[in-house]
Amino acid sequence: MLQPNTGRRSPSDALNSNMNKKTLLLLLSVLSTGSLHAQKTETNQLLQQESALTDSLSPAQHAHQLLLHGTLQAAPLVGIGLLQTIHNEEIRTIRYGHYPNFRHHFDDHLQFAPLAAQLGLRIAGVEGSSRSVWQTFTADIAATTAMLAVTSAIKYTARVKRPDGSSRNSFPSGHTAMAFTSAALLSLEYGERYPWMTPVSYGLASLTGLGRILNNRHWIGDVVTGAGLGILSAHVGYWVSDLLFGGSKRRLILEQVAPKTRLRLYAPLTLSATPTEGEDSWGLQGRDAALGVEYTPAQWPIYLRGQVGLSIYRGHQGGEGAGRSAHERNLSLRVGVGRDLMLWRGFYVAASATASLRHLLKSEISIPPLSPRLSMPTSSVGVGIEVAPRWYFTKHIGLRLPLGLDYYPSSYQLTTSQRSWGLSPVSFYGGTALEVYL
């Protein structure tokens, strides 16, 4: 006879449910353990290969291989710096819009901080990768000499005018080259033994480069190229000292196809365009500089991303800018999720969906009489999608080309003395971004 359904679970059902939960937890535990074991096995195999390769090389061959490894790390950064020159005017516009009176000369001194730390530790007797204090001194002298020779030769050959118009020796940035030479020297001497020193040293060097831009002494291309030349100079310095002193204790690291990292930083520089609704030729042009972070939790197929940026907007007609208005400066926050899709060896496409907040900042820029005035809410929320081809150049450096669109339902208007134009809620953007893998 059929039993009525009382909505209560029988003891056997409860027992089966508990068994299913335990089975599921056991399966997840096995999969997680297997994944960790596979990663550990792969790491051990790489270490064994590195040790075997190092043992098979003479000291001179080992020094040559380390120099080749360093060159492959630095050369892409020099190339990215040359590419970033297309954003020179864009970054200067953002600098003038947000920090027109910035005058702080911390960059004159900060460029030497990592090198001072390296020398101080070595003199104090802290063991590093060099076999003696004199070997460290030799590497530092050779690296600094190489950096000064290369940057000076390029400066007085290229003769690029500085942003402030003071002279024609802007490219590349000597301060930034010195800062990254110092950072790389500290990292090469102590990075293997104290891994935290590498991000700290490069962080200080990056602040030096940022200071050169904020002080209106260099373009963005000058700074990024100078960083690559500085890293290359440090590797040249250690190559010279290794040859003179018969090698060092640095390991020859085998690169993988793509860095197995869960945390990466990126710095996008983008141009955006927002057309007016209708057939008029007016539109809104944006220049954006940002800093973002992406994090992939363990065992997750997607990554989490967050980004903060500064923007300058201005009205334009027929592709030509029409001056500045008092409502152009913005702070933007962006959060979202994304996923990497591998297309080829070292080449990926990142697809992401984001939510963003755009906040209007107070402006002190005067309004020329014939300029359009941008009317926008104090804060507005939007959504967006982005597709970004990405290249892994080395274990720590990559490049992406972000392409995307944003949708802001809030009302935006461009107003002149003749009439007003409503802006489309959809804007498009594209640009370049340097990536750093931690």
MARBAKE-318394 format. One record per residue: residue in three letters; x, y, z of N, C-alpha, C, CB in turn. Coordinates in steps of 0.05 Angstrom, whole numbers, plus 5000, padded with zeros to 4 digits. Each point is the difference from the previous one (the first is absolute). Last residue first. Glycine has a CB too. Layout:
ALAXYZXYZXYZXYZ...
This chain:
LEU607657654792501249975026499849715010498950485011TYR500950154891499149765014501549965026498849794955VAL498351064973502149905017498949765016502250465004GLU495450194901499249815021502549915015496149844973LEU500151044960502249845009499149825023503350364986ALA490750094932500449975028502549825005495050065009THR498550584911502149815007500449985030502350094956GLY488750194978502650105009502049785004497750385021GLY490849974963502249824992502750125008497349834962TYR490750295043502750075007501949794990498450255041PHE490550204956501949804991502850095008497049864962SER491950335071502750104993501849774993499450415029VAL489349854988502149804994502550154991496549664986PRO495250795033500849865025502249804996495450065016SER503250874925499249725001500849875026500449974950LEU497851095045502049804994498849725001503550315017GLY492250724959499949775018502149794992495150095010TRP504951014974499949744987499949795022502650174960SER495150975024500949785017499849744984498750255042ARG502850864927498149795006501349795018497650084956GLN506450815020497949974981497849795008503450134965SER504750095085498350235000497649984981504050275013THR499748825025501450234991498150245000503149714971THR497749215073498650254996501950224990496749875036LEU501648984983501950204992498550254992503349654984GLN494149465083499450194979502550184995495150005013TYR500449025040502350174994499350194977503349645017SER491649625058499850204979502650164999495050025005SER504048925028499650275009500250204977502049885044PRO499649154950497350104995499550285008498549545005TYR510349884961499250175023497350124994504950115011TYR502449094951497350104998499450155026498549624968ASP510850034970498650055025497250114995504450085023LEU504149304923497950204999498750025028499249924951GLY511049734999497549955014498050224996502549745033LEU508449834959497950104982497349955013502949934958PRO508750015066497250005008498250144980501449995047LEU508349514954498750214984497050005007503549964962ARG506549685088497349964991498950244985499249705040LEU510749784999498650234988497249924993504450184981GLY504349505092498349944977498750264990499249545018ILE508649975060499150234984498249914977504250255012HIS500549175054499050225016498750234983503549895033LYS500649284932498749905025498650235015503449645003THR497750554895501849875018498349915025504050284984PHE491450044940502750024989502049845018498850454980TYR490249514998501949965021502850014987496849715028TRP493450734939502549864994501749985025499850164952ARG489150055015502150025019502449834991496750085037PRO492950424933502249824993502450055018498449994952ALA491250255071502850104999501949784991498950325037VAL490150064978501549784988502950114997495949794976GLU494550505084502750054989501249744989500650385032ILE489650185009501349764992502750074986495549764994GLY496950745081501649994976501049724995501350475008VAL491850305055501049734996501650004974496149795025GLY501051025054499649884974501149714999500450454979VAL496950535084500749725001499549884972498949965050SER503251084998498449844982501149715000498950404971SER501750685080500749724999498249844982501850035047THR497650914952502449985018501049715000498350385028PRO496649934884499449975028502649975016495649794988MET504450794921499949725008499449985030503249874963SER498950834946498249985023499749705006497550434989LEU509850244954499049745005498349995025504049804977ARG498850974946499949955029498749725003499850505013PRO506150004902497649885010500149945030499249804954SER506351024998500149725007497249895007504750065016LEU498550874962498849844978500049715006501550344969PRO502050325094497450094992498749824979501450455010PRO505549155063500250194978497250064988504649834990ILE497749855111498449934976500550214978496549775029SER509949865060498250204990498749914974502850365022ILE500749025062500850094973497950204990502249554991GLU498249935093500850285002500850114972501549925047SER491749244998502150094981500650295005498449664967LYS497249405087500050294997502350094982497950055045LEU497748974942501850155018499850304995503149605003LEU490349474980500950264990501750135022496050054971HIS502248875009499550225019501350264990499849675038ARG496849254933501450244991499250235017500149824952LEU499949035048499050245013501750234990498449755041SER499049164925501850225005498550245012502849854961ALA497749005011498350215009501850235008496349685016THR505349434912500650185023497650175007504850004986ALA499749074955497650165004500450165026497049674975SER510149784949499050075027497550174998504749995017ALA503749384928497350114998498950055027499249754956ALA510950064991498550025025497350144995504450035026VAL503449374916498050214999498550005026499549954949TYR511149715017497449955012498150234992502149755039PHE508349774942498150194990497249925011502850104958GLY505549385053500550265011498050224992504749865000ARG494549314943502150005020500750295009501849574980TRP488550334985502549904989502150025022498850134953LEU492050045066499849964971502549884988496950394998MET497549695103502549974987499549954970502249835042LEU492250715037499749804980502649984984494950074997ASP501050355104502149994979499449764981503450225032ARG489750425033501249744995502050024977495849765017GLY498250885065500949954972501249724998500850484993VAL493450355072501149734998500849954971497149835038GLY501751135028498749804982501449735002498750374970VAL501450815054500349735011498649814981500350175048ARG503350944960499049794984500549735013500750284958LEU499350905051500549755014498749784983500350225046SER503250894941498449764993500949765015499350194955LEU500850985039501249775013498249764994502250285037ASN499250724909498549795012501849805014496450064966ARG502650994980501649825016498349805014503450365006GLU493250384938501349794984501549795017500450334964HIS494350585042498749765009501249764985495850255010ALA506250704975500349965029498949745010499850495005SER504349634894497950125016500449945029496849964961ARG509450134940499349865024497650145013504849855006GLY498250084883500750125026499149835024499850444978ALA498449254933499150285002500550125027496549914966GLY507149244959499350095027499350295001502949655019GLU495849704894501950195012499050085028501350174954GLY494049234985502549885007502050195013499249694964GLY491750555011501449914976502749905005497550334976GLN499450115105498350024977501649934975497150345022HIS502849565096501450044975498049994977504249795019GLY497350275099498349994977501650044975496250175026ARG507649395067499650254987498249964975504550185017TYR500149335082498249994978499850284987497449635022ILE509249705047499550274991498149984975504550175018SER498649155073499250054973499750304995497649564998LEU506549575072499550284997499450064970502950125040GLY496248925026501350164980499250305001500249594972VAL499749295070499550275007501550184980499349895049GLN497049004965501650204986499250285009500549694961GLY498649125050499350265011501950214988498349805042ARG498249064948501650234992498950265013501249784957LEU499149035043498750245009501850244994497749745037TYR501449244912501550185017498250245008504449864978ILE493949024992499750294993501850165019495349934982PRO503549125026500650034971499950294991498049554993TRP505049985106497850154986500750024970499050275042GLN506649345031498049824988497750144987501249685034ALA504250955027500849724995497649844990503650045035PRO496251014946500049835023500749714992496650295022THR506250644930498649754994500149825025501250044951TYR499851085021500649795019498449754993501250335036GLU502350744929498449774994500949765017499250164953VAL501451025039501049745011498049784993502450245037GLY500650874929498149785006501449765011497050174965LEU503450975005501549785012498149785009503750325014ALA496250584909498949855023502149805010495350044982ALA501550844946502449865011499149865026503350344979ASP491950204928499849855025502749875006495149924993ARG498750834942502749895003500249895028502050344968GLY489549944957501249965027502849894998495449925018GLN496150644923502549854998501249985028500850154953LEU489250064994501650035024502449824998495950125028GLY497650414893500449765016501650075024499649714960TRP495150724942501150035026500349735014498050465003SER498049714909502849925001501350045027500350114952ASP489049645020501950225003502849905003496450285022GLU494949234969501950014978502050225003496649804971GLY498049655111499350144976502350004980496750285026GLU505449695076497749864989499050164976498749815045THR511750184984497550135007497749844987502250465003PRO507349065026498750174979497550135012501849704964THR507749945080497149995004498750184980500649905049ALA509749594973498450184984497049955006503650004964SER507549835078497249924997498550214983500149775045LEU510549814982498550214988497149914997504150194976THR504549465093498049974979498950264991498849565020LEU508749825042499850274990498249994976504750135016PRO497749185075498950064973500050304995497249605003ALA507949655061499750294999499050084972503750075034TYR497149015040500050114973499450305001498649554981LEU504149465081499450295000500150094970501950075047ARG496448925007501350164980499150295002500549604970LEU499149325078499750295004501650154979499449935050ARG500449124959497250065005499650295004499549565021THR507949784921499650205021497050055003504550214990LYS502749264949497949885017499750185024501049534985PRO502650704911500650005029497649895016503050394993ALA499549274907498550225012500550005030496549994964VAL508849454983498550124978498550255010499649564977GLN509050205080497749854991498650154978499549785045GLU511350264988497450134997497949794992502350444988LEU507149445071498649934975497350124999502649574998ILE506750755055497249935002498949934973499550295041LEU510349745013498950044973497249895000504649964978ARG501050445110498949774985499150084972498549805044ARG509550645023497350034989499249754984500750504999LYS507949725048498249805010497150034990502949985041SER506650284905498650085024498149785009500250484985GLY509549734947497349905005498850115025501349594975GLY507850644995499749714997497349905008504749965008PHE499150974987500449865025499349704999499050435023LEU500350184900502550085013500649835025499350464983LEU492649424968502249924984502750065014497250084959ASP494850205083500249705000502349914983495049975006SER503150954996501249915025500249705001498150405023VAL497749994901502850085002501349895025498950414973TRP491949475019501449834980503050065000495849984971TYR498450555081500649745013501349814980496150065030GLY501450784936501950045022500749735014498250465007VAL495149564926502650044988502150025022498050224960HIS493249775068500849734991502750014986495249874995ALA500950955030500749845024501049724993496650275026SER500150294905502650095010500949845024499150464982LEU492249414984502049884982502850075010496850024961ILE496050385082500149725007502149864983495250005012GLY503250914969501249975026500349705008498050445013LEU497449794907502950044997501549975027499250314961GLY491349665039501149774986503050024997495849944976ALA499750805060499849775019501249754987495950195021GLY503350594926502150025020500149775019499750494996THR493149584944502449924986502450015019498150164957VAL493850165076499949704997502549904986494950024998VAL504250925013500349875026500049694997497650385021ASP501150214904502750035011500449835024500150474983GLY491349594979501849834985502850015009497150064962ILE496450525076499649725009501849814985495350115011TRP508250895000497649884988499849715011500350294959HIS504750545096500349794980497249904990504349865022ARG497150865041502749994990500349794978501750165044ASN490950155020500050104973502750004987496150285012ASN500749375076501550255000500350124972502549835040LEU493049344971498550205015501550275001498049645028ILE506349624932497750084984498550225014499649544981ARG507750085063501050144976497750094983504249735001GLY493949745075500850275007501050164976501149835045LEU496949254945497650165003500650295007497649585014GLY509649814983498950064973497550165001502049584985THR501650145097501850204987499050074972503849815026LEU491749515020499350265011501850224989498549785042SER503549334936497650094986499150275010498649534993ALA508550045050500850094974497650114984503849675000LEU494649925083501350265004500950124973501549855045GLY494849294952498050195008501250285004497449635021TYR508249644964498850094975497750205005501349564978SER503050045096501950174985498850104975503749735019VAL491149695034500550255014501850184984499449775044PRO498849344925497850194995500450275015497049614995THR510049755017499650074972497650184996502049564988MET500450075098501650244993499450084970503549875034TRP493049335010498450255004501550254991497649775038PRO506449334963498250064977498550265003499649514992TYR509750095045497850165013498050094978503150155038ARG503949284936500149945028497750145015504949934998GLU496350224909499649715004499849935030502449924957GLY499550995017497349924994499449705004500050374968TYR508450225042498649895024497249884993502550335028GLU503950044905501749925022498649855022502750404990LEU492749954933501849794992501949915022499850204954SER494150515062498549754996502049784992495950264986LEU507450625024499249895026498649734997499550465017LEU502849994904502549925015499349885027502650354976ALA490450024972500949744990502549905013498050124956ALA498750745067498149795008500949734991496350334999SER508850424973500349955029498249785009501150485006THR497949804906502649875003500449935029501950254960PHE490650255021499649714994502749854999495850124975ALA504550815042498349885020499649704995497750445007MET506950094929501649965024498449865022502650414989ALA492849834933501949794994501849945024500050154952THR493950565055498749745001501949784993495750224987HIS507650655007499349945028498749735002499450495009GLY502549844904502449915015499549935029502650284969SER490849694941500350135026502549885015495050085002PRO505049954889498349895021500550155027499949554977PHE498351044963499849714996502849874999495850074974SER503150895041497949875016500149704998497250404994ASN507950464975501349755009498149835017504550234998ARG495350754964499549794981501649755008499050344964SER496550535098502449914984499149774982503150135038SER490550405014502550115010502549924984497950005045GLY491949814952501350164980502850105007495550134986ASP497849265058500050285009501550184981499849835047PRO499749234935497250115002499950295009498549545010ARG510350124937498749945025497150125001504549985023LYS501049724885499450225018498549925025499950304960VAL507349114979497150045005499650225020499149524989ARG509150034963499550295005497050055002504350124976ALA501949084999497250044995499150295003499249535015THR509850265005499549924973497150054992503649665003TYR499750475085501250214983500049924970502850155039LYS493549255028499050275005500950204980499949885049ILE503649234950497450024988498950295004499149515008ALA509250295031500249984971497350034987504049695005SER496350285089501150254990500350004969502550065043THR494649155002498050215001501050264989498049785040VAL508149494964497849954982497950225000500749515007ALA506750535053500950014973497749974980504449815015LEU494050115079500650274992500950024971501350095047MET497249044988497550164999500550294991498149715036ALA509349724978498549924976497550164997501849545004THR503350595075501450104976498549934974504349955025THR492549705056499550294999501450124976499650015050ALA501849074966497250054993499550304997498749585024ALA509850135006499649944971497250064991503549645004ILE498650475088501450204983499549954971503550055036ASP492949335025498750265003501350214982498749885047ALA505249264959497549984986498650285000499549515012THR508350405039500649994972497550004983504349765009PHE494950165085500850284992500650014970501950085046THR496349074990497650175000500750284991498149725037GLN509049704974498549924977497450164998501949545003TRP503550575072501250134977498549924974504450005024VAL493249605059499150274999501150144975499850025050SER498948934942501550195017498850284998504249724995ARG492049524960501949855017501650185019500349664964SER489350504997502850044992501849855020498950444979SER491649605034500749824978502950034991495250024985GLY502650245116498450034976500849804979499350485010GLU501749785105500849844977498050044977502349675030VAL500651035050497749824992500749864974496750315024GLY508850375025500649725001497749814993503350125033ALA497950894966499349895027500549705002496750365005ILE504350094912502150095018499649905028500650414972ARG492749414965502549854993502350085018498449974953LEU493250475056499849725009502649854994495150014991GLY504350894979500049985029499949725010497850445000LEU501549724907502750045010500249995030500950294961GLN490549634999501749784992502950035011497249944959ALA496750775054499349775017501749764993495350165003ALA505650614944501150055027499449775019499450494992LEU496849484922502949954999501350055027500050134952PRO490750055039500649714999503049954999495749934976ALA501751005024499349865024500649704999496550345008PHE504450424925502349875011499449815023502750394985GLN490750174970501249834979502449845011498550334965LEU496650355084499049735002501249814980495850195016HIS506150774987501449845021499149715000500450425027ASP495950234913502850054998501649835019499050474986ASP491449555013501149824980503150054997495549994977PHE498850555078500849765014501449814980496150055032HIS500150914961502449884988501149765015501150454983HIS489450184993501449865022502349844988495749985028ARG495850634938502950065000501249885025499350434974PHE490749724968501649805014503050074997496449644993ASN495050794972502050145016501849815016496950395003PRO495749324939501550204985502250135015495950094975TYR497749055031502250105017501650214985500149555024HIS491850104937499649915028502250115018497949594983GLY501750604920497350035010499749945030498549874955TYR509850034998499350295002497250035012502950104961ARG500049025022501750125021499250295004503849694988ILE492249844942498949915025501650135023498649564980THR504550604934497450135003498849925027499350004951ARG508649585023500650275008497350165004504449994974ILE495249134994500850005028500650285009501849544996GLU496050344913497849925016500750025030498449704963GLU508250444971498350235004497649945018501450164955ASN504549115025501450225013498250245005504249854978HIS494349234980498450115022501350245013498249555008ILE506049934923497550104988498150125021500549654965THR507749925058500450284992497550114986504949914995GLN496449175036498650185017500450294992500449675036LEU504349614920497250004993498450215016500449514989LEU508650365032499850134974497150014991504649834988GLY497149705091500550295003499850154974502949895039ILE496749174960497550115010500350305004498949565022GLY508949984954498150014978497350125008502249614981VAL504250245085500950224982498150034977504849915013LEU493849375043499250245014500950254984500449765044PRO502049364926497250064996499150265013499249514997ALA509950205017499450094973497050064995504049744985ALA499849875099500050304997499150094972503650015034GLN497149054990498250135019499850304994501249655034LEU504849824917497349924992497950125020501849584980THR507350545040499350154976497249944991504850004987GLY498849505085499450285008499250174976503149955038HIS499749164946497550005015499250285008501149545017LEU507350354943497849964980497350005014503249734972LEU504350315084499650254985497849984979504950105008LEU497549135039498650185018499650274986502049775040GLN503049584915497249925001498450195018501449524992HIS508050605003498750074975497049935000504449934977ALA500849815097499750305000498650084974504150065028HIS498249044980497850065019499550305000501349615028GLN505950084922497549934987497650075018502449634975ALA506250485062499550204979497449944985505050054995PRO497849335073499250265011499550224979502749885039SER495449134929502350125012499250275012503149774967LEU489949405022501150244988502550095014495550144985SER498549135041501249934975501550234986496449664995ASP498650415088502349835005501549944974497749805039THR494050674958502150175013502649845003496550265024LEU495849284945501150194979502250175012495550014978ALA500049415080501549854981501350184979497049605008SER497150785055502549925013501849844980497649985044GLU493850284927501750245004502749925012495950285006GLN497649054986501050084973501950245003495849824978GLN499749905099502049804992501250074974497549665026LEU495450885004502450045016502249804993497150185037LEU494549724921501450244990502650055016495550194986GLN499049115043501249934975501650244988496449664992ASN498450475086502449845006501549924974497749835042THR494050624950502050185011502649855006496450285020GLU496249214952501050174977502250185010495549984978THR500049515087501749834983501250164977497249615012LYS496650815044502549965014501949834984497550045043GLN493850104923501650254999502749975014495750255000ALA498349025003501050044973501750254998496049764982HIS499750065099502249824996501250034972497949685032LEU494450824990502350105014502549824996496950215034SER494949504929501050244987502550115013495350104986GLY500449175055501249924975501250234985496949624997THR498050545080502649885007501549924975498149845043SER493150474945501850225009502749905007496150245018LEU497449124959500750164977501950235007495649894980VAL501049575090501849844983500950174976497749575014SER495850805043502549985013502149864983497650015044LEU493550024926501350264998502850005013495550225000LEU499349005010500850044972501450264996496249714985LEU500050125099502449834996501050034971498349675034LEU493750774989502350125013502649844996496850195034LEU495249444933500750244985502450145012495250054987THR501249215059501349914975500950244984497149594999LYS497950575078502749915007501549914975498449865046LYS492650394944501750235007502849925006495950235018ASN497949094966500650144975501750245006495749854980MET501149665093502149854986500850144974498249575020ASN494750785031502650045014502249864985497650055044SER493749824924500950274995502750065013495250144998ASN500649035018501050014972501150284994496849654987LEU498950225096502649864999501250014973498449695036ALA493050674976502050175013502849875000496450185029ASP496349324938500650234982502250185012495349984982SER501449305070501749904978500850234981497849555005PRO496250635068502749965009501949904977498249905046SER493450674923500349765016502949975009496349784974ARG498151155009502049824988500249765018502550384978ARG488750305006502249935017501949794987497150105040GLY494350244925502150214999502449945017496450334991THR495549124991499750185023502050224999498449625027ASN496349654905502450165002499750215022500949934951PRO494249065044499750294994502750145004495249985014GLN504148994955500150165024499750294993503049665022LEU493349394928501650244999499950155026499250034951MET500048885040498350245000501850255000496349755025
